[in-house]
Amino acid sequence: MNLFKKEIKYSAGFWLALLVSLVPGWQLSKVNGMEPIKNPNGRNDAWGFVGAGGGGAMFNPTVSPYNPKDAFVSCDMGGSFVTHDGGESWRMFNLHAMTRFYVFDPLDPNVIYANSLCLFKSSDRGNTWKLLYPGPTEIKGLVCRGDHAEEVLITRDGSVRKVLALAVDPANSAKLYAAISINKSISFYVSNDGGKHWKAERDLDSGVKNIFIDPSSPKDNRTIYIAGNKGIAQKVNGNWNVNKNPKDVSSLTMFSGGFDHNKKKLIIYAISGKSYFGSAEERSGIYFTENGGMIWESRQEGLVALNSKDAPLPEWRTIATCGLHPEILYVSYNNLKVNNDTTCIGVAKSTDFGKTWSLVWKDVQTKNGFTSSPNFGKDWMNERYGPGWGENPFGIGVSPTNPEICFATDFGRTIKTNDGGKTWEPAYSRNINNRGWTSTGLEVTTGYTIVFDPFDINHVYIPTTDIGLMESKDGTAIWMSATKANGVPREWENTTYWLTFDPDVKGKAWAVMSGSHDLPRPKMFRKKGTSDFKGGILETENSGKSWKPVSSAIGEAAMTHILIDPTSNKFSRTLYACAFGKGVYKSMDGGKTWIQKNKGIAGPEPFAWQITRRETDGALFLVISRRSEDGSIGNDKDGALYESVDGAENWIRISLPDETNAPTSIAIDTNHPRQLVLTAWGRKTQGQFTPDIGGGIFLSGDEGKTWKQALSKDQHIGAVTFDKRNNRFYACGFEGSAWFSDDGAKNWNRIKGYNFKWGQRVEPDPRDPEKIFVITFGGGVWYGPAKGDPYAPEDIITPLK
């Protein structure tokens, strides 16, 4: 330990600014004079989460140089995560968008930089964040637009600004170096006052990836390397030069660097070739340079030697080295064909600057399927789907001080090694006594609802995207896949959109599943439509132990909702189902037969999304999703709202509020059955910085004849729900907020502490009316107080609010 401390002290001024890393951490502090809740899940508020963990792509793992148990991870669905115990638990925080990189201050462990929608700075070890660039005085506002309510920063001069790379001077915390794009024009900037003011020094080509500072160069005349896909721009003795890519390489995809104290040289590695991040036409390569790219040396020969003769070159997906020990190098590889029948994916390691390699993570694919690397610990995604699901890592974060410690992230997992790859353990989920799995806090999945068994309150389902239907038998603590070898067709496993239990028949339930995920987002149908969507309706009579498809009459379709008429004969239930692109189907014999019921519904391919039933008279309300994205209204691509008073035999269109054409859900107050509460998704306006319109929450007291807007702050609301136990409405959307109303949906209050970017739906906890589940698009399932935590510190304290 003393040696470690000595090394940190000695080297802090040399190497910290080289790495895309940061020092995470937060300290509990008093809020309004009151002690915060000491939450066992690691959060500093009253919110928790439920689920198995993982199941979505994760990126940019970075490890602290001060404590290798501290690390950060990003998700492309918007969440950012920090651990302080080596991956045993994680805390999510929100910086408006996916965090693209993290940088830590070389002299002050409390200062961290994180770049997402803009550049943020934390002065309290990541507990709170403030806007750094563009500066707060340069910001006019913030709007959310489009399919995912993407946030757009409005600057006072109308410019669009992005920080592409950042470094901090090794000996001066106030001196920052950045590659900044302003209206797509990219330049190298320097700030001498901690980011308050910036001065452009040199124009840059597109594709900037990293900025490296040679820590042995003079403090007042730094040697700087700006690495990009076309080469490395090098500043030495005040003069700039551009060093080209290796011969016959048009684009480099990733870089990593470290300082060799023996040679007193900065070592930079790069990779090229076909990969998730690279061009299919590019030559695969692993490259080494100790002079900023003036001379490149190939370092892939030791790995290519393992490839079969005449086989295509493997894919190199990411590369990472250790800041203090650049002789240690890790590469994520794919399609390494070791013989005609065997292909490997995983991670390779070199201890001699890439001259020789060993496969420290080796998943094997043969004609008989995938086999997990033998040095992997228990991993629910490998156990359920095999290693072909997560694939090899997108990112590898090596501890800057201990090259034996790495975090790796892929399509569904964060994995860790503490021994240089001899063994790997999941950091996203924890096995509980071989009974199932519980999340460590890396919640990155998309869900649609949460469903409790009416005959067993401990039996719970979460319908999700990509990992299908998840099941708990102990009241949400431990989870497992509910679609494995139990009758669910393989091509339907990807997504479960809805599940409903029969309220009177124990063990009976129906679910709708599909191979097409993320509906009703237009990205799913904008190119090819819905004709090739897979999916159907399934029934279980034994609480999900086995399922059988019951929708052969409908054919393949993305089924998105199923509704039971609880007043129908329990031996021959009346059911209604939505087929996205086909419309509404009805069964009067418990799902044995189905008949299309589209009379009155406009269009040949109605995007039927959800059906709601009014308890008082059985009237049905159908939401048809919008198919347009161009902001138009009043045409055949509009979404719609329909009502049927005769069991779906006839549908009558209900007028939507003015400027609205994308309804997303409807709820009914059981005390006021003629009152409808409608949620909607905004539509585009023509200006570059103008907000979407027509979305939010609307209220009608006359069954849709007239509407009044009740909430406009969030133009992208996913759903509204009603809890008749306390007459409370809930709603949430894609602008980072959830809401409740105690006055019949007239006025809405923000649920404090929940601030994940994309919210899908709020479901009241049937066990406690003052607790709720917030089901999200890419942030798992949140669990917490129905009216929020009034003392919750918010993640972002900036003028952006």
N, C-alpha and C positions, 0 to 999 in steps of 0.2 A: 504493500500500500504506500509506503514512503517513497519507494522508487517511482510509482505511478504519479504521485503528487509532484515529485521532482521533475519528471519528464514534462508534465503539463506546464509547470512554471517556466521551465527552460525554453519550451518550444512555442509558447502561446503567441509570441510576436512573430513567429515564422510561418506557421502553416494553417492557422484557423481559417483565414479568409480564402483558402484554396477550395474549400469544400462546400457543396450545397447541403448544408446541415444547420441545425440550430439546437439551442438548449431549451427543451420544453420544461413545463412545470407551472404549477400554480399554488398559491398559498391561501388557505382559508382566512378570510378577513371578515370583520364585522360589517353588517349592512344596516344602516339606520340604528346603530347601537345594539343590534341584536345579533346573537351568534348564528351563523349559517347552519343548515342541517348537515350533519356529518353522515353523508350518504355512503353506504357500503359499496356502491358501484363505482365510486371514484369521482362522481360529479359533486360540484359545490352548490347543489340545489336539490329540490325534492323529486327530481325526475329520474326515472330508471328506464329499462328496456326489457323486452322479452324476445326470445328467439334463440336459434342455434348458433348465430354468428356467421359471418362470411357470406358467400353466395353471390358477390358482385366484384367487379374488377377494382383492384387497388393499385396505387402507384406511389412513386417518389418516397420510398422508405429512407429515412435519414436518422442517424444515430448521433447522440451528443458526444463531444469530446471530453466533457467533464464527468459524465457518468454514463457508462455504456448501457445502463438499464433504462435510460431516457431515449425515446425515439418517437418519430412522427411518421404518419402515413396519410396519404390522400386517397379519396375516392372520386371517380369521374362523375358520380351522381351528386357531388357538392359537399359532402362531409369531409372534415379534417379531423385527425385523431392523434392523441398523445398518450404515451404510456410512461410511467415512472417506476415500473417494477419489472422491466424486461419483457413486457408483452403479456403479463398475467392479467392485466386489466387495462382498458383504454377509455379515454374521455373524448367524446365528440365535441367539436366546436365548429362554428359557422363563419366563413369569411365571404359570404355572398356567392361564391362560385368555387369550382375545383381549385385547390391550392397547387400551383404548378411547381414551385420550389420554395425551400426554406433556407435561410442564411443566418448564421449566428455571429454576434459581435466577437472579435478575437480577444477583446480585453475586458468585456463586461458580460458575465454569464446571464445577467437579467435581461439583456437586450436581444431580441429576435426579430427577424424580418420574414414575412411570408407574402408571397405574391399570388393573388387570385384575380378578381375583377380589377384590382389595383394593388399597389404596394402598401402593406400594413406593417406597423412596427409595434412591438410589445416591449414595455420597460419593466414588466413584472413577471418575467419568465413564462409568458404565454397565457397569463390569466385573462388579461384584457388587451384589446388591440385598438390602435388609433391609425387613421389614415395618414400616410406619409407622402405618397405620390399617386396622382396629382395632389397638390396641397389642398387642405380644407378650404382655403379662401378661393381656390380656383374652381370649386365645384358648385354648380348651380342646382343640380338635382339628380334624380335617379328614376328611371322608368323600367318597367318590365314588359317585354314584348314577345309574342310568338308562341310556338308550340310548347316550349318549356319555360315560358315566362322569363326568358333570358334577360338579365339585368344590363342596362346600358347606362353608363355614366355620362352625365351632361356637364361638360365644362363650360365656363363662361365665354370662352373664345370659340366654342363649337368644335374643338379638335377631339380626335379619338386617340387616346394615349394608352400604350401598353409597355410595361417593363418586361423585357425578354430575358435578361440575365443581370445578376448583381454580385458584387464582391465588396468586402470591407478591407481597408488597408490593414495589414498585419500589425502595424505599430501606431495606428491613429484611428480611433473609432469614429471620428468626425468625418473622415475621408471615405466617400463612397464612390464606387465605379459602377456604371450601369449601361446596358444597351437598351435604348428606349425607342419605340416606334411612335411617331406622331403623324397621324394621317398616312400611315404606311411608309413613311420615310424614316429610315433607321439610322441612328447615330450613336456614337460612344460619348457618354456624358460623365462629368466628374462633379461631385459636390464636396466642398470643404467645410460645410457646416451641418453635417448630419442629415442631409436631404432637404433642407429648407430651400436652398437655391442650387440650380444645376447649370452647368456650362457645357455646351456641345464642343467636342474636340475633333471628331472625325466621323465622316459618313461611313456606313457599314452596308454590306450586302445583306440580303434576307437570309434567314436560316440560322441566326445566331443561337448557340446552345449554352455556352459557358464563358465565364471570365475567370482567368487564372492570374494570380499575382506571384511573381517570383519573390519569395520572402528574403532571399539573400541579396537582392538588388538594393541600391541606395534608397534610403527613405524618401529623399526629395526628388528622386528620378527613377521611379519604379519601372521594372521590366514587366510588361503586361502582355497577356495572350488572350485574344478573343477568338474562341473556337466556334466555327460554324460549318454547315454542311458543304461549303465550297472551299474550305481551308481555314488557316489560322492567321489572323491579323496580329502582327507582332510589333510591339513598341520597345526598342532598346536604345538607351542613351538619347531619348527624346525623338528618335527617328522611327517612322512606321514602315513596315514592309509586310507584304502578304505572301505567306508560304502556302503553296498549292497542296491539294490533296495528293495522296499516293498515286503513282502512275496508273492510268486506266480506271481511276475511281472518280466518278462525277459527283457523288454525294456521300458524305459521312453522316451516320445517323445518331451516334452518341459518343460522348467523351467522358473520361474520368482522369483525375490527376492527383499526384502526391509529391512530396518533396523528399528526395533522397539525401539524407544528411551526410552520408559517406562521400558521395560524388559532388555534393552541394549543387545539385541540379533538380530542376522541376521536370518530373516525368509525366507525360500525357499519353493516354491510350485512346484509341478510337476504333469504332467498328463500322462496317458498311455491309450492304447486301440486302437481299430479299428478307423481309421480316414484317412483323406487325407494324413497324414504324418506317419501313424502307421500301424502295422500288423493287418490283419483281425483276427488272432488267439489270439491276446493279450486281456487280461481282461481290461475293462474300469476302470479308477480310477482317482481320484483327491486327491493329497497327500500334507501333511503339515509336515515340520520339522523345529525345532528351534535349532538343534544341528548338522547340516551338514549331516543329513541322518543316524545318529546312530539309531534314532527312527523315524519311519514314522507313521503319523496318517491319516486315511482316512477322507476326508472332502467332499465326494460326497453324503452322505446319505440324506441330505436335498433336493438334486435335484432328486436322484433316487426315493425318496418317491412320487414324482409327476408322476412317470412312472406307467403305468398300470401293474397289477399283471401278471406275466409270460411273459411280453414283454421283448425283448432283451434290454440290457443296452444301454443307449444313447451313442453317440459319443461325446468326448471332443476334439475339434479341436485346440484350443489354450488357453493359460492362461496368465493373466497379473495382476500385482499388482502395487501399488504406492510406490516409493522409500522411501518416508518419512512416509507413512501411510499404512503399509503392512496388516493392518486389513481389508483394502478395496481390494476386489478381483473380477476380471471379468473372466468368462469362456465362450468360444464360444461352443454352444451345437448343436447337430443334432440328429434327430430321437428320440426325447423325445415323447413317445406315451402316451398322457394323458388319452385317452380312446380308445376303439376299433376303432373308426371312425376318430380320430383326432391326428395328429402328429405335433409337433412344432419344429421349428429351430430358432436360434437367439443367444442372449447373456444373461447370468445369472449374477447376482451381489450379493456379500456377503459383509456385513459391520462388520462381527465378525469372521474373519479368516476362513471363509468357513463353519461355524457351521450351519448357516441358509442362505437361498437363496431366491431371487426374480427374476422373469423373466422380465428383463427390455427391452428386444427386443424379441418379440414373433410373428413370422410369423406362420400361421396356415395352415395346409394342411388337407383337408377332401376329400371325394369322389367327391365333387363338384369343387375341385381345391384349389389353394393357395390363402390366404388372407394376405395382408401385416399387419405388426404390427401397431396397431392403433396410436402409438405415433411417427410414421414416417412422416416427411414432404414430400413435392413434390419430386419425384424421377423418372426420366424418364425410368430407367430400370425396376423398379417395375411397372410403368404405362404401359410399352410396353410388358414386358415378365413375370411379376409377380415375387415374391420373390424366386421362385425355380431356377431362372437363376443365380442370384448372390450367393445364398445360405448364410450360416452363415460364419462369418469372418475367414480368414486364420491367421490374425494378429490383435492384439489389442495393441495400444500404449497409456499408461496412463501417464498423466502429473506427473513427479516426485514429484511435490509440491502440486498439486491440484487434488485429486482423482476423482473429478467430471468431469474433462476434459479428453476425450478419442478420439482417432481416430481408426477406424476399417476398415480393408481392406478385400475384398473377390474376387470372380471370375470376377467382373466387376466394382467394386465401391470402393471409399473411403468415409466413413460415419463418422460423428462427433457428439458427445454429449458434451454439456457444463454444464449439470445439472445431471450428474451421471446416465444417461440413462433414465431420465423421458421423454426426447424428443431426436430424432435423425434427423439430417439434412444431405443431400448429400453435400460432399465437392468436388466432381468431376465435377459437372455440375450445371448450374444456370438456373432457369426458367425465361423466359422473357415475362412478361405480359400474361401468359397463351397461348402464340403463339408458343412456342417451347423452345429449349434448346441451351445453349452455353457453351462451355468448360471453366473450370477454369484453364486449363493448364495441367491437368492430361491426357495427350494424350498417349494412350496405345494400339490403334487399328492397325490392318493391313488393308491397302487399296491397290487398284490396279490402279486406275486412278481417275480423277475428270472430270466431264462432264457438260458442259454448254448447255442449251437449245438454239438452233439457233434462235428461235423466241422470247425468253425472257431471256436476259442476267442475270437476277436476279434469274432465276430458275436453280438450280445446284444439281447434284447428286454426291455422293461419294460411289462407290461400295466397300464394305468392307467384312472382314471375321468376323464371329461370331455374329455381330449385323446386318448383311445383308446390304440392300440398304438404305442409308441415304439421306435426301432431304432438301434443303434450298430454300425458295421462296423469300429471300431478299438479294441475292448476297453473301452468305456464312456466314452471321452473326448468324442466328438462324437455328437450325436443328431439324429434327424429323424423326422417322422411316418411310420408304416408302414401307413397306411390311405388314402393319397391316390391316387385314380385307378388302383386295382389290383384291382378286383373286389369290394371290401368294400361291401355295401349302405350307402347313406348313413344310413339309420335305425338301423344297428348300430354306427356309428363311435364313438359316445360313450364306451363302456366296453369294454375287454377284461379279462375276469376271469381267464383262464388260457390258457396255450399250452404244448404239449408237442411235442418233436421225436421223430421216429422214430429210435431209437438205431442202426439198421442200414441205413437208406436215406437217403443224402445228399440234402438239400434238402427232405425231406418233413416236414411238421408240420401239426398241427391246432390251431385256436384257437377259443375261445368268446367271442362278443361280444354286446353288448346296448345298447339305447337307454335302459335303466334303470340308473342308477348307484347306488353306495353300499350295495348289498346286502352283508350281511343286516340292515342297520340298519332298524328298524321304521318309521322315517319314510317309507320307500319304499312300504310297503304298508298302512299303518294306515288310510288313507282310502278307497282304491279297490281294494285287493286286488292280484292279480297278473294278472288276465285280459287286461289291455291291454298287458302287457309285450311289448317287441319284442326280437328277437335270434335267434341261431342258431349253428350250427357251421360253420366254414370249414376248407378244406384248401389247402395249398400244396405243390407239387412242385418248386419252384425257389427255396427258401429265402426265400419271402416276396415275391418280385418280383411275383407275382400270386396272388390267392386266389379260391376259388370256394365258394359256399355248398353244403353237402352235407346239410342237415337239413330238407328240404322235408316229409318224412314226419312230422316232429315238429310243424311249424307254428311260428308266432312264439312265442318264449319267452325269458325272461332265462336264458340258459345261463351257469352259474357255474363249472363245472369240467369238465375232460376228462382221462381217464386211459387210458394205453395199457398193454396186457398185453405186456411185452417178450418173453415166451416164445411168443407166437402167431406164426403164419406171416407173414413180413414182406411177402408179396404179398397177404395178406388179413387185415390186423391186426384183433384184437379190441380194441374201444374201449368205454369207459363214459363217459357224460356225465350231468351234473346239470342239470335244468331246474327253476328256482325256481318252485314252484307246480304242477309237473306230475310231478316225480319223477325216476326213473332210466331212462336209455335205453342200449341196447347195440347195437353193430354188430359183425358178424363178417366183414365184407368191406371193412375199411378206411374205413368211413364212407359207403359207397354207400347202404346201407339201415340203418334204425334201428327197434328194437322196444322198446316200453315194458316195463320190468321192475320192477313195483311189488308183486309178490306178497309179502304179509307186512307191507308198510308200511301203517301205520294212517293213516286220513284221506283225504279226496278230493283234497286239494291239497297234497301233501307239499312242504315247502320244502327240497328236496334241495340241499345246499350243496357238499359235497366228498366224494370217495371216496378211500380209502387202500388200497393193496394190500400184503399181507405177502409178502415175497420167498420165504420158505421153503416155503409151500404154496399161494400164490395166493389166500388168503382175502381178502375185501373187507370194508372197514369204511366205513359210510355215516353221515355227519353230517346230521341234519335240524335246521334252525334253528327256534328258538322263535318263535311268532307273538304271544304275549301280552306285555303291558308292565305289568300291574297287580300283579305280585308273586305271582300265584296259581300253584299247582302241583298236579299230579295230575289234569289235565283234557286235553281234546283239543287245547289250544293249546300244550302242552309240546313242546319239542324232543326229539330222540331220537337214539339210537345203535343202528345195526343191523350185523349180520354176515351175510355170505353165503359159504358154502363150496362153492357149485356155480355160480360164475360169474354171480351175480345172478339166478338162476332163482328162488331163494327167499331171503327175508330173515328173520332171527331177531333180535328185539329184545334188546338188552343192557341190563340195569338200570344206571341212572346212580347216582352217589353220592347219599346222602341230601341233601335240600334243593336238589338240582341239577336244572335242567330246560332248560338252554341250552348244550349242547355246541357248541364252535366248531371243534375240530380233534382229530386223534388221530395219534400217531406210535408206531412200533414199533422197539424195540432189536433189530437184526439178530442180536446175540449172545444175546439172550433173547427169542425170538419170542412166547412166551406173555405177555410183559410189555407192557401197554398204558399209554401216557401220554396222558392226556386233558386238554384245556383247556376251560374253561367261562366263561360270562358270568353275573355275579351277577344276582339278581332283587331287586326292591324289597321293603323292609320298611315297616311302617306309620308309624313315627315320622318326624318332619320332619328329624331329624338322625341317624337310624340308618343304618348302612351297608347296602349290598346284601349278600346272602348267597348261598352256593351256587356262587360262582365260584372261579377260581384254577386250580391244576394238581393233578391227581389221578393216582395210580399204582395199577395193578392187576397182580398177579403171576399171576392165574388167569383171564385173558381176560375180565375184567369181572364175575366173580362177586362179588368184593369189591373195595372201593376204599379207599385211604388218601390223605388230602390231603397233598401235598408242598409246596405254596406257597399261602398264603392272603393274603399282603400285597397282592397285586393281584387284585381280584375281577373284573377285566374283561380276561381274556387273549384275544388274537386268534388265536394259533396257536402250535403247538410243532413244531419240526423237529429232525432228527437227522442228524449228520455221521458216517458210518461210518468215515471215515478216522481219526478220533481218538476215536470213541465218545462224542461230546459232544452233549448236547441243548441247544437254544436255545428261548427263548420271549419274547414281549413282549406288552404290553397297553396299555390306555388310561389307565393311571395314571402315566405318565411314566417307565417303566423297561423295560429289557430284561434278560434273565437267561440264565445258562448253568449247566449241571450236568455234572460230570465223574464222577459216581458213579451212573449209571443213573437219573437223575431223582429221586433220593431227597432231595438237598439242592441249593438253588439260590443262586447268587451274582449280585448286581447287576453289570451291565456298566457301569462308571463312564464318565462323559462323555456317554453317550447319555441325554438326559432330555427329549426331545420328548414332549408330552402323550399323543398317540395313536399307539401302535405296532401295526402289523398282523401282521408276520411277519419272522422273521430267516432269511436264506438264507446258508449258507456260501459263500465264494468258491471256485469250483472250481480256481482257479489257486494258491490259498494257504490251507491249512487254518487258519491263524491270523488270517485276515481274514474279516469278515462284512459283509453288506448288511442294513440294517434298513429294511424297507419300511413306510411309515407311512400313516396316514389324514390327509392334509393337510400333511405335512411333507417330502414328497419321499422320496428314497432316501438314507439315511445309509450311509457306508462307513468302516470303522475296525477296530481291534484286536478279535479275537474275545473276549478276556477284559476288554476295556475299557482305558482309559488311567488307571493308578493315580495319576497326577499331574494329572489334569484338574481345573481349578477348576470347581465347579458354578455354574450361573447363579444359583441362589437359595440364599442362606445365611440362613435364617430359622427360627423355631420351627415353621414349617409342616412341616418335614421330620420 
